[in-house]
Amino acid sequence: MKNWGNGQLLIGKIGFCERSESNMKEVIVVGGTDTIFEYLGTIKLNITLVQYKEKITGYQISRATKIILIDEEMSYGEILEQVELEHSRREFDVILTMTENCIDLCSKLKDDLKIEGISKISTGYVRNKYKMRLKFKELGIPTMNFLKVRNKSEIKMFYDDCEVGETILKPLSGTGSEGIVKISGKEDIDSAWSWIGDGTGDLLVEEFVGGSEYSAEGVFVNGKHKLLAITKKYTTGDDKVHIIV
């Protein structure tokens, strides 16, 4: 057992650090970096952090009300059991994550605990680019032409019909532009398939959209969008994002 300020961290398969104030909202944060605590620290909340052992920091320990440590070897059932135990003690109000690779875990816990947060249905659209494109099309939101493919012949068929002359081949899921290949001509299809597609199952091929890339970052609160920032994206180099507004 190690002491951390006013709390204690129990080192083991699952540990916790506890400091709680009554009459405050109970929030679960899944994963993430110190940044989320810098923002949440401006609001009076009791925060229970579900964090991977190798990701925990001293700052998080000092700011969280309680910490549940997990690792990659634990099953979802083991994690849920510990979170449900804490839920029975303090009755959580909401669960959230600011880390994309923790969205699946966060949404599963949300649905099983029956509290506010992002649902598995919403996560399905966020994590699967093909489903997201289909939803855009269903809602009438403009998007590029796209196709789910399983082999090189389907990619070639899409490329032949592509008016812009360049396409992107990517996994159905993933983050940070990982595993994405640009196809500028038919001669690139074989190498693109060898690099990303051979044996990986379904992929997404879509028209390439040139020019600068911007995104509007915001939150959705009580049925209304609140714009936080407009960012310019860079796909190469050390600087991936530049805030312009």
WOJOCOR-V34786 format. One record per backbone hydrogen bond with DSSP energy under -0.5 kcal/mol. CO is the residue of the C=O (numbers start at 1). NH is the residue of the N-H. Records with the same first field share a line. If there is no record, write none. Layout:
BEGIN
CO->NH, NH
END
This chain:
BEGIN
2->9
4->7
7->4
8->10
9->2, 11
10->12
15->69
16->10
21->24
25->27, 46
26->93, 94
27->29, 48
28->96
29->31, 50
33->36, 37
34->37, 38
35->39
36->40
37->41
39->42
40->43
43->45
44->25
45->47
46->27, 48
47->49, 65, 66
48->29, 50
49->51, 68
50->31
51->70
52->55, 56
53->56
57->61
58->62
59->63
60->64
65->19
66->49
67->69
68->51
70->53
71->74
75->79
76->80
77->81
78->82
79->83
80->84
81->85
82->86
83->87
84->88
85->89
86->90
87->91
93->116
94->28
96->30
99->102
100->103
102->106
103->107
104->108
105->109
106->110
107->111
108->112
109->113
110->114, 115
116->95
119->123
120->124
121->125
122->125, 126
123->127
124->128
127->129
128->132
129->133
130->134
131->135
132->136
133->137
134->138
135->139
136->140, 141
137->140
140->142
145->207
147->205
149->203
151->155
152->156
153->157
154->158
155->159
156->160
157->161
158->162
159->162
166->208
167->183
168->206
169->181
170->204
172->129
175->178
177->180
181->169
182->184
183->167
185->188
186->189, 190
188->192
189->193
190->194
191->195
192->196, 197
193->197, 198
197->200
202->172
203->149
204->170
205->147
206->168
208->210
213->233
215->217, 231
217->228, 229
219->221, 226
221->224
224->221
226->219
229->217
230->244, 245
231->215
232->242
233->213
238->240
240->234
242->232
END
